[in-house]
Amino acid sequence: MLIRKRALVDQPRPESSAPAADGDDGPGTSRTSRLRIGGMPVWVFAAILAAVITAMFTDSLPPGMFSGFVVTMTMGWLLTWIGGRVPVLRDFGLPILLCVFGPALLVYAGLLPTGVIDLVTTFVDDQGFSDFVLIAVIAGAILGMPRALLINAGVRFAVPVVGTIAVVFVLIGVLGAALGYGFADAMLMIAAPIMAGGLPLGALPMSEMYGERLGVEASSLLGSLVSTVLLANIVCILCASLLNGLGKRKARPFVGFNGDGKLLRIQNGAEKFAPSKSVTQANLLALGQGLLIAGTLLVAGTMLERLFPGLHAYAWTTLLAIAVKIFRLLPADLEDATSAWGSLVTTVFVPPLLVAISIATIDISEILTSLGDPRFVVLTVATVLLAGLTAGVLGWLVKFYFIEAAITPGLVMADTGGSGDVAVLSASERMHLMPFATVANRVGGTLVLFVTSLLTPLLK
């Protein structure tokens, strides 16, 4: 793909980082631009799509990363374009929702060849596509963030994280008792795995703890816990889309409701929190520098995880990037290069990553099975809504914008972790908040697991 210099970094760092849909018929949009997909003329993209579909159904895709990129980019860009052409619904995250659920529905209906499913699963799990995208987003967002904003937001972040966990545990327990589900069961089987921020800190270790307590095999509990997390993840994505759509409405219910992507409400000294000057000129070497810096941070974070396994490599990578930014360990031009690399990856590769996650990890049959118990559904949905509302209110009290705090840390603590964060932040068009999402998931998830271990004796 040809890279136009100014298209990559000669623009302000985005308040909203979701990939733009080429089908957005805004004012002044020409007919030519409306007939482009992924920036390409429709006839070019159609030829690419025909070639990819033919290869998929004739089992002719070559093995390796290139096929993973081609399949997921083609599907992701097409679904984003389709969603972007639907008035109103596009403001509520339809392009992202199509990427998240469309491919999974194709798998469920048996319309995707097994070879394609295996190829994409390998692309995500073994070839590191998710690392490639997430680390670029995290490093780019942190190093492209105003230093004063990072320091001030980080200090306040503990309030909504800790407060949300406490409120959700207690109120879901009470609601579970009122519905006849049980106080302890609702708190430990519903709220705990959801708020742990994914399977590694949620369903997997909790099934072991609960199985030992109840004297049953952990595997007999794992399916229920995983269904809880998956259903909650869907609700998180839908809520993020709804909040994003509400934020685009002209009406503001109260002061500080929507920051349009900004986290902190600052009155005095606001210039310290403004994004630094955007790069005036992009070049291929700068993008390569950004790739190298982001990749090195992941390498260092992985080494630290092996030395201190209490934190995930993503969390260590985030903390390293924060230290680099706060202590000014890189020249400004290299910070800008890393930010530019993150912006490129966010724009080009987030829809393909969502498609890959949809194919590799979302099981529609499990989700349908989990909908059989109405009390389970009510408690799961209530957990997500409470997490978002509580984090929004507590964040607003410590000078965050309500919508931004409701999403991060609220909804991202209730999704499935890394891939869930991508989906939620994409649906809300706030991918640049990924560093805060990572901290909320890892630190908050560790706290939830600790609290759950103390409460496990309540199970009977």
Phi and psi in degrees as a GROMACS rama.xvg file:
@    title "Ramachandran Plot"
@    xaxis  label "Phi"
@    yaxis  label "Psi"
@TYPE xy
-71.8844  138.617  LEU-2
-110.047  117.548  ILE-3
-82.2849  128.986  ARG-4
-53.5386  -54.5189  LYS-5
-72.7483  -18.3203  ARG-6
-68.4011  -23.2582  ALA-7
-87.8963  -47.8857  LEU-8
-132.515  -6.46027  VAL-9
-82.8397  60.9517  ASP-10
-158.963  157.948  GLN-11
-62.8752  149.206  PRO-12
-60.6314  134.416  ARG-13
-71.1678  135.757  PRO-14
-72.4199  -33.9133  GLU-15
-124.143  120.078  SER-16
-102.265  4.77485  SER-17
-65.7664  141.802  ALA-18
-59.034  136.326  PRO-19
-73.8236  141.774  ALA-20
-86.6726  131.239  ALA-21
-68.8285  -15.0569  ASP-22
-92.1978  14.2663  GLY-23
-74.0529  110.454  ASP-24
-89.0733  64.6177  ASP-25
-78.9722  174.407  GLY-26
-58.3366  137.424  PRO-27
79.107  2.31795  GLY-28
-76.387  127.282  THR-29
-80.4975  161.008  SER-30
-62.7151  -35.126  ARG-31
-61.9948  -46.7113  THR-32
-67.3202  -30.5981  SER-33
-69.1001  -21.4003  ARG-34
-101.984  38.3227  LEU-35
-125.723  141.061  ARG-36
-122.702  124.637  ILE-37
61.7528  27.4013  GLY-38
80.1653  -0.565836  GLY-39
-101.634  151.157  MET-40
-56.3026  144.625  PRO-41
-56.0938  -39.8018  VAL-42
-66.7119  -31.6031  TRP-43
-69.1966  -47.0874  VAL-44
-63.8048  -37.9798  PHE-45
-61.5312  -39.7387  ALA-46
-64.7476  -41.9365  ALA-47
-62.6852  -46.1052  ILE-48
-60.0628  -42.8771  LEU-49
-62.3194  -41.2616  ALA-50
-65.0329  -42.6845  ALA-51
-66.9576  -45.1362  VAL-52
-62.502  -42.1508  ILE-53
-60.4901  -44.894  THR-54
-64.6097  -38.2061  ALA-55
-62.1335  -44.7151  MET-56
-90.8582  -2.81308  PHE-57
-110.56  9.57763  THR-58
54.5596  43.8893  ASP-59
-110.516  7.60147  SER-60
-70.1982  129.451  LEU-61
-68.9356  145.326  PRO-62
-68.5828  154.887  PRO-63
115.474  -177.264  GLY-64
-66.8459  -34.0895  MET-65
-60.2036  -41.6871  PHE-66
-65.4223  -37.4061  SER-67
-61.1987  -45.3146  GLY-68
-62.1305  -46.2842  PHE-69
-63.339  -47.0768  VAL-70
-64.4683  -48.9583  VAL-71
-73.3551  -34.9193  THR-72
-68.5908  -41.5877  MET-73
-62.1097  -48.122  THR-74
-67.1554  -43.5204  MET-75
-64.2767  -45.0498  GLY-76
-68.2747  -36.6013  TRP-77
-66.49  -46.6056  LEU-78
-66.1728  -36.964  LEU-79
-63.9379  -41.2166  THR-80
-65.0243  -43.4928  TRP-81
-61.6681  -49.022  ILE-82
-63.1772  -32.6071  GLY-83
-73.1358  -10.6471  GLY-84
-97.4656  3.85103  ARG-85
-100.142  109.585  VAL-86
-56.7631  151.07  PRO-87
68.43  -59.3968  VAL-88
-62.2871  -28.3351  LEU-89
-65.0509  -28.879  ARG-90
-72.2532  -18.4339  ASP-91
-104.427  24.4291  PHE-92
85.146  20.3501  GLY-93
-57.7263  -42.0514  LEU-94
-56.1256  -42.8177  PRO-95
-71.7412  -40.4632  ILE-96
-61.1016  -38.2543  LEU-97
-63.6388  -39.9643  LEU-98
-66.7037  -35.6675  CYS-99
-76.1207  -41.9558  VAL-100
-107.316  -25.0187  PHE-101
-58.4443  -55.0094  GLY-102
-61.0511  -38.0616  PRO-103
-62.7395  -36.9294  ALA-104
-67.1792  -36.0412  LEU-105
-63.818  -40.8881  LEU-106
-63.1777  -45.8884  VAL-107
-61.0452  -37.8076  TYR-108
-81.7527  -2.10611  ALA-109
74.2938  24.2571  GLY-110
-95.5275  -4.44012  LEU-111
-108.367  131.75  LEU-112
-59.6276  147.569  PRO-113
-59.2763  -36.5211  THR-114
-61.8916  -35.656  GLY-115
-69.1585  -42.2309  VAL-116
-60.8415  -45.9503  ILE-117
-63.5208  -41.1626  ASP-118
-62.0192  -45.918  LEU-119
-69.1273  -39.3311  VAL-120
-60.8547  -43.9298  THR-121
-63.3121  -39.8459  THR-122
-58.4381  -40.4771  PHE-123
-79.8039  -49.7276  VAL-124
-82.4756  -43.4313  ASP-125
-100.1  -30.7292  ASP-126
-97.8146  0.653566  GLN-127
75.8544  28.5898  GLY-128
-62.4585  -39.7173  PHE-129
-65.5506  -40.0838  SER-130
-60.3014  -44.0054  ASP-131
-54.589  -43.8123  PHE-132
-80.1564  -50.2548  VAL-133
-64.859  -40.8863  LEU-134
-68.2726  -37.4162  ILE-135
-61.6795  -41.7456  ALA-136
-66.5657  -45.6702  VAL-137
-63.7627  -51.9895  ILE-138
-63.1131  -43.794  ALA-139
-64.7723  -40.1654  GLY-140
-67.3438  -43.2105  ALA-141
-69.1876  -49.1663  ILE-142
-72.97  -17.9314  LEU-143
-94.0822  1.83668  GLY-144
-90.5971  141.877  MET-145
-57.0434  133.677  PRO-146
-59.0881  -42.1731  ARG-147
-62.7418  -36.8131  ALA-148
-65.0059  -43.82  LEU-149
-60.3534  -43.827  LEU-150
-67.3134  -47.9043  ILE-151
-68.4093  -42.1282  ASN-152
-67.3241  -38.9536  ALA-153
-62.1917  -38.9536  GLY-154
-65.0969  -38.1752  VAL-155
-82.633  -15.0665  ARG-156
-65.1819  -28.1866  PHE-157
-63.3164  -29.908  ALA-158
-62.2297  -55.2446  VAL-159
-68.5466  -29.3927  PRO-160
-65.4394  -56.0808  VAL-161
-68.4253  -44.0359  VAL-162
-62.3858  -39.5116  GLY-163
-65.6547  -43.6692  THR-164
-58.9177  -46.4837  ILE-165
-63.5944  -47.2175  ALA-166
-63.9971  -44.8772  VAL-167
-63.1558  -45.6319  VAL-168
-57.2794  -49.8693  PHE-169
-67.595  -49.6769  VAL-170
-70.0629  -35.0208  LEU-171
-69.3717  -35.7631  ILE-172
-60.7211  -44.9741  GLY-173
-63.9532  -44.6905  VAL-174
-63.4385  -39.506  LEU-175
-62.2254  -39.9388  GLY-176
-65.1858  -40.3707  ALA-177
-65.8931  -32.3188  ALA-178
-87.224  -1.77344  LEU-179
81.3698  10.8003  GLY-180
-82.9764  -25.9801  TYR-181
106.619  135.276  GLY-182
-62.3874  -52.8509  PHE-183
-67.6746  -41.0517  ALA-184
-63.1645  -42.9945  ASP-185
-63.9087  -41.749  ALA-186
-70.8104  -42.8593  MET-187
-93.1781  -29.6094  LEU-188
-93.7737  -19.8324  MET-189
-112.661  -64.6857  ILE-190
-64.5031  -44.2026  ALA-191
-62.686  -53.9756  ALA-192
-63.7226  -31.4485  PRO-193
-68.6478  -48.705  ILE-194
-76.0968  -7.84663  MET-195
-75.1804  -9.39148  ALA-196
74.5995  41.8484  GLY-197
127.711  175.493  GLY-198
-74.0845  -40.3047  LEU-199
-60.9366  -37.4702  PRO-200
-100.525  -2.23315  LEU-201
-114.83  -96.5948  GLY-202
-58.1997  -42.3858  ALA-203
-65.7611  -58.8711  LEU-204
-67.2387  -31.7635  PRO-205
-67.7192  -36.1884  MET-206
-61.8619  -36.23  SER-207
-67.2155  -46.7942  GLU-208
-62.9919  -45.9477  MET-209
-68.8724  -38.8292  TYR-210
-62.5078  -41.93  GLY-211
-64.9465  -39.2683  GLU-212
-67.0592  -42.3382  ARG-213
-89.7954  -7.47439  LEU-214
73.2072  33.1463  GLY-215
-127.335  168.903  VAL-216
-69.5672  138.888  GLU-217
-60.198  -34.2  ALA-218
-62.619  -26.7031  SER-219
-72.455  -18.3284  SER-220
-101.876  -20.642  LEU-221
-63.3081  -40.5613  LEU-222
-59.6418  -43.3041  GLY-223
-65.6623  -41.734  SER-224
-67.165  -40.4457  LEU-225
-65.305  -41.0121  VAL-226
-61.0526  -38.6633  SER-227
-59.8768  -47.6329  THR-228
-65.0521  -41.7892  VAL-229
-66.7346  -43.1071  LEU-230
-64.1087  -42.0201  LEU-231
-61.1005  -38.3202  ALA-232
-61.1567  -40.8976  ASN-233
-63.4074  -44.7268  ILE-234
-62.7564  -38.1397  VAL-235
-60.5116  -45.0148  CYS-236
-63.1102  -44.0033  ILE-237
-64.2959  -41.9262  LEU-238
-64.9127  -39.8936  CYS-239
-61.8513  -41.4695  ALA-240
-63.3043  -41.7221  SER-241
-64.5694  -45.2375  LEU-242
-62.5942  -39.9606  LEU-243
-63.1803  -42.3536  ASN-244
-64.9347  -41.3757  GLY-245
-63.7423  -36.7633  LEU-246
-65.5931  -23.057  GLY-247
-85.6252  -10.2391  LYS-248
-73.0193  153.875  ARG-249
-69.5459  -32.6913  LYS-250
-69.8751  136.242  ALA-251
-120.618  110.925  ARG-252
-59.3584  -32.9177  PRO-253
-158.505  164.973  PHE-254
-65.6576  131.199  VAL-255
87.6031  14.9874  GLY-256
-70.3684  -47.2165  PHE-257
-132.875  127.312  ASN-258
-99.1493  5.88132  GLY-259
50.9701  40.6707  ASP-260
101.239  -17.5339  GLY-261
-81.2773  140.599  LYS-262
-88.4128  -45.9457  LEU-263
-96.3621  139.959  LEU-264
-94.4754  107.006  ARG-265
-123.16  130.249  ILE-266
-100.86  -56.0148  GLN-267
-89.1238  135.984  ASN-268
68.6742  30.4099  GLY-269
-61.3775  -23.9549  ALA-270
-62.6438  -25.7207  GLU-271
-68.6674  -23.1265  LYS-272
-100.877  1.46055  PHE-273
-75.1896  149.148  ALA-274
-58.5664  145.197  PRO-275
-67.9215  164.852  SER-276
-57.8257  134.833  LYS-277
-71.5342  154.673  SER-278
-66.4027  135.341  VAL-279
-90.1395  -12.4621  THR-280
-150.816  126.778  GLN-281
-101.573  147.069  ALA-282
-146.318  161.759  ASN-283
-63.9657  -33.8299  LEU-284
-63.5519  -40.5785  LEU-285
-61.6773  -41.3116  ALA-286
-65.7284  -37.7367  LEU-287
-64.2717  -38.6124  GLY-288
-61.9168  -42.5906  GLN-289
-62.0518  -41.3829  GLY-290
-60.999  -44.9195  LEU-291
-63.6435  -44.2773  LEU-292
-65.7208  -45.776  ILE-293
-61.2122  -44.2384  ALA-294
-64.5253  -38.9082  GLY-295
-64.815  -38.7733  THR-296
-60.412  -40.6419  LEU-297
-65.8368  -41.758  LEU-298
-59.678  -47.2097  VAL-299
-64.4691  -40.6734  ALA-300
-63.2721  -36.8044  GLY-301
-67.4041  -39.6007  THR-302
-62.5946  -41.6161  MET-303
-66.8121  -34.318  LEU-304
-62.5923  -37.27  GLU-305
-70.482  -32.8509  ARG-306
-78.162  -38.0252  LEU-307
-130.66  81.663  PHE-308
-70.5914  3.61351  PRO-309
-67.2848  -24.1879  GLY-310
-118.916  144.463  LEU-311
-68.1735  155.551  HIS-312
-58.308  -35.8465  ALA-313
-61.451  -40.4761  TYR-314
-66.4772  -43.6584  ALA-315
-61.9539  -40.9827  TRP-316
-61.4069  -42.1253  THR-317
-62.6004  -45.3889  THR-318
-64.3334  -38.3974  LEU-319
-64.1608  -43.3913  LEU-320
-63.2549  -38.947  ALA-321
-62.0787  -43.7378  ILE-322
-63.3612  -41.8422  ALA-323
-59.197  -41.9961  VAL-324
-71.454  -48.4099  LYS-325
-64.4003  -41.464  ILE-326
-92.8943  8.2359  PHE-327
52.0631  53.0436  ARG-328
-84.5392  -7.79764  LEU-329
-122.999  146.991  LEU-330
-61.6073  154.865  PRO-331
-60.257  -35.4331  ALA-332
-67.9909  -30.8198  ASP-333
-76.8285  -31.9695  LEU-334
-61.3059  -44.6715  GLU-335
-64.1155  -37.191  ASP-336
-63.7251  -42.1947  ALA-337
-66.9746  -39.0616  THR-338
-63.0026  -40.9661  SER-339
-64.2808  -40.9933  ALA-340
-62.294  -42.4502  TRP-341
-62.5717  -39.2248  GLY-342
-65.5849  -41.0745  SER-343
-61.4465  -48.0311  LEU-344
-64.2424  -41.3145  VAL-345
-60.5996  -43.9212  THR-346
-69.5181  -41.3365  THR-347
-93.3235  -37.7504  VAL-348
-109.785  -6.55065  PHE-349
-66.1206  -48.6399  VAL-350
-57.329  -44.4648  PRO-351
-59.2691  -38.4305  PRO-352
-64.377  -40.9594  LEU-353
-62.7985  -39.708  LEU-354
-62.2823  -44.3025  VAL-355
-61.9833  -43.6907  ALA-356
-63.107  -41.2854  ILE-357
-59.7147  -45.7766  SER-358
-70.0196  -41.2216  ILE-359
-84.7308  -29.0278  ALA-360
-125.816  -22.013  THR-361
-89.4347  117.993  ILE-362
-106.515  104.352  ASP-363
-62.8653  -35.6736  ILE-364
-63.9637  -39.4466  SER-365
-64.4263  -39.2611  GLU-366
-65.9567  -42.0194  ILE-367
-64.286  -39.0775  LEU-368
-63.1209  -39.3769  THR-369
-68.6236  -14.3734  SER-370
-83.4151  3.32022  LEU-371
-70.7674  -29.2902  GLY-372
-102.831  111.388  ASP-373
-58.5373  -35.7163  PRO-374
-65.4614  -39.7226  ARG-375
-60.3006  -44.8485  PHE-376
-64.0777  -45.819  VAL-377
-60.3615  -45.4709  VAL-378
-67.5495  -37.606  LEU-379
-66.0815  -48.1051  THR-380
-62.7405  -41.7419  VAL-381
-63.0683  -36.6192  ALA-382
-61.1959  -45.9001  THR-383
-65.8116  -45.6307  VAL-384
-62.1766  -42.1114  LEU-385
-64.706  -40.6001  LEU-386
-60.591  -46.836  ALA-387
-65.7607  -46.0854  GLY-388
-65.3373  -46.0188  LEU-389
-64.2084  -46.0728  THR-390
-63.8502  -37.623  ALA-391
-62.4985  -45.3457  GLY-392
-67.5523  -48.9568  VAL-393
-64.7256  -38.7407  LEU-394
-64.0517  -40.6814  GLY-395
-61.8298  -36.6404  TRP-396
-67.1203  -25.748  LEU-397
-105.642  26.7604  VAL-398
77.8315  23.6192  LYS-399
-89.4928  160.459  PHE-400
-75.5083  144.84  TYR-401
-60.6336  -51.1153  PHE-402
-62.6838  -44.6271  ILE-403
-63.3729  -40.8024  GLU-404
-70.5911  -35.5851  ALA-405
-62.9585  -34.0202  ALA-406
-81.5586  -48.2395  ILE-407
-131.753  104.898  THR-408
-98.8237  -1.99041  PRO-409
-55.8001  -71.6598  GLY-410
-69.3479  -33.9116  LEU-411
-70.5406  -20.1833  VAL-412
-76.6579  -17.4824  MET-413
-103.645  0.771092  ALA-414
-92.592  -163.792  ASP-415
-94.2452  19.948  THR-416
92.8076  -140.598  GLY-417
-48.8758  -56.5443  GLY-418
-68.2412  -35.7254  SER-419
-64.8726  -38.3441  GLY-420
-60.4752  -43.7812  ASP-421
-58.8311  -46.7586  VAL-422
-65.1964  -44.2638  ALA-423
-66.8226  -46.9222  VAL-424
-70.8166  -30.4793  LEU-425
-68.4142  -44.3348  SER-426
-62.6215  -31.3098  ALA-427
-91.6034  -1.78476  SER-428
56.1637  45.4854  GLU-429
-138.409  48.2315  ARG-430
-62.5208  -24.3046  MET-431
-69.0006  -8.0497  HIS-432
-87.7143  7.27999  LEU-433
-54.3015  -40.579  MET-434
-58.043  -41.852  PRO-435
-67.9809  -35.6282  PHE-436
-63.6581  -41.8631  ALA-437
-62.8121  -45.0165  THR-438
-63.4777  -44.71  VAL-439
-59.9721  -43.5551  ALA-440
-65.8744  -48.5204  ASN-441
-75.3783  -50.8602  ARG-442
-70.3287  -46.8014  VAL-443
-62.796  -40.8809  GLY-444
-63.2125  -40.4564  GLY-445
-62.4596  -41.1304  THR-446
-64.016  -42.629  LEU-447
-61.4727  -43.6235  VAL-448
-63.1808  -39.5261  LEU-449
-63.3565  -48.0741  PHE-450
-62.162  -40.6701  VAL-451
-62.6426  -39.2869  THR-452
-61.9982  -31.8904  SER-453
-75.3984  -29.6103  LEU-454
-92.7859  -9.44957  LEU-455
-53.8612  -36.4852  THR-456
-58.3211  -15.2307  PRO-457
-71.494  -19.6449  LEU-458
-70.1827  141.131  LEU-459
